[in-house]
């Protein structure tokens, strides 16, 4: 294991106090020597910068009404068309198809991921903040009953965060909500990837409207996910879980939440978990695979040299693989590849290690996302376990992503 320092910011009224905390990380192939994970669970800790930007807006969209039918040949009126369905709830426009992805051209198909991995991955297009000008901008409806519908993911969210509990008590809090939930869904603590689907990494508040209101989202604590840190499968190791820092934290995702601590809870109404489809990734061309759930197409080969964000954007734009136009992914899109529950015998890199076999278990991968504080800085993600990070200014000794390896997407 490599001991790393993490930069955290504590907001005390209008004063920003900066400190560097030492938190152990766990990049080794085996977790046996692992200790506490990334990040800090200090009360009120923020990330990246210290200024909260509460501006944000949802991007509401709904289906159009159906048009009237055409006049029949006998002169009688046609029938009236039906009302169009909501644009996003249906999920992906089409499911990518092809043979199961393989590690190398002509090689054996990569095996299925199943079991705990079923809860690790998104089952919908990965949303992005509208200001990023990327595919799948946030698309919310405030239902006026204390819930918010995300039309990209189909998830329904508790609008106002007011409850807090320990990791063990959080599920009971959510199951006890009396807010309306869609048929077939139950109120539960969101998984890490579910909670990340509403994170706007460009603002301190880390969410957009309609989640923004007076005192919302609240600060002072992190927000629980239901996802334990993978090393915590071993009861002899620290019992930690993933949490997200809203309300001034910029969306920092940390695995250093002690499960006995008390954190905020934002519940989600979600359907029961279903098995991860096989194939999860299909081969759509030499060296490129499509995620059948998100619809994203990834270049399998990484550029495992350190590049700045500007250079990484240029690299992907000039990739030209199979004649396609490629781009640098957002940090949310990079997170969609994270396996929160990898094989315990080899926890890093936390990704499908066959499909993306050259992924570094320790390096940060640069994203196109920028935290828009007083000093805009890039976000990057490490597949050591899925920790994302930014810092201003970039600090080499804090693991700051002034440069990173590169994955490309289209």
N, C-alpha and C positions, 0 to 999 in steps of 0.2 A: 504494500500500500504506500501511496505517496502522500505525505503531509502537505496540505496546501493552505494558504491563507485566503479568506474570503472578505471582500470589502462590504461593509454594511453601513447604513446611514440611519441614525435615530433622529426623528423629528420631535423637537421639544418646543411647542409653540412655534414662533417664527424662526427659531434658531436651528441650524443644521449642525449636528455633531457627528464627525466622521471618526470611525474606529475600524481597525483591522482585527478580525477575529480568526483564530486558528481553528479550522475544522478539518477533521480527517476525511479523506475521500478513499474510494475503494476501486482502483482501476485494475486490480490483479485478476487473473483468470479464475482463481478460486477465491471464495469469500472467507476462507478459514482464518485469514489474518486480518479481516476487515474490522473497522471500528466505525465511529459515528460518521455520518455522511456530510454532503455539501450543505452549505448555507448556515444560517443562524436562526434560531427560533426565539431570539430575544424579543420581548414585548415591544411592539411599535417599530421594529426594524423595517427600514425601507431598503430599496436596492437602486443601484445605478445612479440616480440623482436624487436630490432632496426636495424638489419642487413638485407639488401636486397640480396636475393639469386636469381640471374636471370637465373640460369641454369634450363633447362627443355626441354623436347622433346615430340613431339606428337608421336602417335603410329599409323602410317598410315596402312590401310589395305583395300584391294579391293577384289572383287570376282574373282574367277579363270575363265579362259576360259572354255567353255564346251568341252567335249571330243568328238572325232569323233564317229559316230554311228558304231555299229557292222556290220560285213559283213553278208549280207542276205544269206538265205539257198540256194538260186539259184546262189550264187557266185557273185552277183552284189554288188557294194559298198553300205554301209549304208549311211544314210544322215549325214550331219555334225551337230554336236551339237551347240547349241546357246551359246553366251557369258554369263557367270555367272553374276548374279546381285551383286551389292555391298553388302558386308557382313552385314553392320549395319543398313542401312536405313529401312529395313523391321521391325526393332524394336525387340520385344521379339520373341524368337524361338517358344514359345507356350504360350497360355494364361492359367493361373491356373484356375481350375474349382472346383466347389463344392457349397454347400448351402451357403446362406448369413451368415456371421459371427454373432455370438451371444455373449452376455456378459458372460454368464455362460453356462456350458454344458447342453444341452437340453432346454435352455431358448429361449425366443422369439428372432427372428432375429433383429439385430440392424437396425435402420431406415436409409434411404438414406440421404446423404448430397448433397445438390444441391445449385443452385443460385450462390452466391459469391464464394462458395467453388469450383466451377468449375475451377477457375483460380488458386487455391491454391496448387494443387498437380501436380507432374510430370506425364506425359502420356507416359513415356519411361523408359528403364532401367537407373538407376542413375549412371552416370559415376564416376570413381575414378582415381586418379593419378596413372600412371604406376608403380611408385616407391613403391606404397603401396602393390603391389602384391595381389590385390583383384579382384573380378569379374568386368567386364565392364571397362577396362582401356580406357583412352581417345583415340579417334580414329578420327583424323581430316584430311581433305584435304584442302590445300591452293589452291583455285580455280584460282589464278593468276589474278583476276579481282577486287581485293579489298574485297573479301568475303572468308569466311572459312566455310566449311561444317562439321558439327558434325555428324558422321555416326551412333552414338548410339541414339541420340535424334531426328535426322532428321532436326534439326534447322540449319539455315544458319546465320552466324554472320558477322557483320562489323569487318574487320580485324584491322584497325587502329583507335584508339580513338583520335579525335581532337576537337570535339565540346562539349560545355557545355551550360547549360541553367538551369532555374528553373524547379521545378517539373511540373508546369502547361504548360511550354513551350516545355518541352522535347518531347512530342508526335508529335508536329509539325515538330521538327527537324528530327525525324526518318521518318515520312511520306514523307518528302521532299527529302530523299535520292534518288539518281539516280542509285545506285548500282543494278545489276540484282538480282532478287528474284525468287525463284521457283514458278511455276504456283500454284495458290491458296493460296500463302503466301503474306503478306504485311510487310513492315518495321515498327517496333513498338518498344517501350521501353519494355525491357524484364520484366517479372514478377520476383519476388524474387527467386522462385525455378528455373526458366530458367537461370538466371544469376549465381546462385550457381552451375549449372551443369558444368560450365567451370572453377570453382575455384579449384586450386591446393593448398590445405591447408599446404603443406610441405615446401613452399617457400615464401619468402617475396614478390616476384612479384605476386604471387597467380594465375598465369596462366602458361601454357606450350607453346612450339612452336605449331603452327606458329604465336601465338599472341605476341611473344617476338621479339623485334627489337630495334634499336637504339631509346631510349626514350620511348619505349612502354613496358608495359602500363605506362601511365603518372602518376606521383604522384601529391601531392599538393592538391588534392580534392578526395572525394569519387566518386563512380559511381552510378547513379540513378537506381532504379528498378521502376516499375509502381505500386508497391504494397504499399498502405498507411498502416500506423500503425492502427490496428483494432480499437483502442480507438478513432482515429480521425474520425470515423463515426459520432461521436457527435461533432457538429460544435462548441460547447462550450469548447471543449477540445483542447489541443495543436494540430495543424495540422502538423503532422510528417509523414515521409515515410521511407521505408527501403532503405538502401544503402550498398554498399560493398566497402571495402578498398583494392584497388589493388596498384601496383607500390611501394611496400615497406610496405604495410599494412597487408600482410599475409592472406587476405581474410576475415578479421573481418566483420561480418554482423551486422549492427546497425540499430535500429529503430528511432534514434534521429536526423534524417535529417529534419531540418525545411524546409517546402515545398517552402519557398521563397528564400532559398539559391541557389547558383549556383554550380552545380556539373557536373562531366563528364558524358557523355552518350555513351554507346556501344549498338548500335541498333541490333535487331534480326529480321530476316525474319521468321515469324511463321504463321501457318494456323489459321483460326478463332477458337475461343474457342467453344468446344462442351460440352454438359452436362456430368458431372461426371457419369461414369457407375454405375449401381446398379446390383449386389453388387460390391462395391469397394474392399471389403475384403471378401474372401471366407474361410470357415472353411475347412481346409485340414487335421485336426487331432485334438484330444482333446488338447485344450490349445494352438493351433497354427493356424495362419491365413495367407493367401497369399494375397498380393497386386496384383490385376489383371493387373495393369498398369506397375509396376516396375518389377514384377516377384519375388520380395523378399518375403520370408516366415518369419514371426515374431512369437516369443513366446509371448503370450498375457500377461503373468504375468511378471512384473518387479521384480528385486531384489532391493527393496527400502531400502537398507542399503548402507552406504558410503564405497566404495572400491577404492583403487588406480587403475591406469590403468593396472598394472601388475596383480593385483588380479582380476580385472574385466575380463581380457582376460582368465585367468584360470577358472573363474566361468563359462563363456559361453562354453569354451572347455569341461568342465566337466558336463554340464547340462544334456545331454543324453535324453532330452525329446522325447518320442516316438521313441527312437533308432536312432535319427538323429545326425549329427555332426553340432554343433552350433558355432558361433563366435561372437566376439564383433563388432558391426557395425562401419563403418566410420562415420565421422561427416556429410558428404553429405547424407549418407543413413539415419541417424537419422533425418536429415532435410526433407527427403521425406515424413515423417509422419506428418509434421507440417501443421495445418490448419490455414492459414493466415487470414481467414475470419470466425471465429467461431461465434456461436450465441452470439449476443451482450450482452445478459443478463448474460452470463457466459463465459467470454473470456478465462479463464484459467482453466485447461490446454488446450493449443491450439493443440488439437489432437482429433481424433474421440473418444469421451469420453465414448461411449458405448463399442466399440471394445477393447480399452485399458483403462479400467475403473480405474485401480489402479495407473495411471500416476500422479506423483506429479505436482502440479501447480507452484512450486517454486524451486525445487531442480535441480541441473545440472545432466545430464545423460552422463556418460563417453563414449568416443568413442575410436576407435583404431588409430585415426589420430594423427600425431605428427607434430608440427611446428618445422622445422629443423633449427632454428637459432643457435646462439652461445651457447644457453642452450636449447636443445630440450625439448619441453613441450607438454603435451597432450591437445587436444581440447575436449571440452564438450559442451553440448547444453541443454538449459532450455526450457521446454514446457510451461513455463509461457507465452511466445509468440513466441519462436523459436530463441532466441538470442544465438549465439555461442561465445565461449570465450576461450582464453588461456592467461596465464601470466607467466612471468619468473622473479624471482622465484614465486611459488604459494603464493598468499596473501589471507589469510582467510578473511580479512576485505574488500578485493576487489572482493570477490566472486570467487576467483581463483579455478579452478577445480583440486586441488591436489587429490581430491577424488570425486566420484560421484555415483549416482544410476546406475543401469544397465538394459539395454534391450538387448536381444540376437536375432540374425538373422541367416538365412541360405539361 
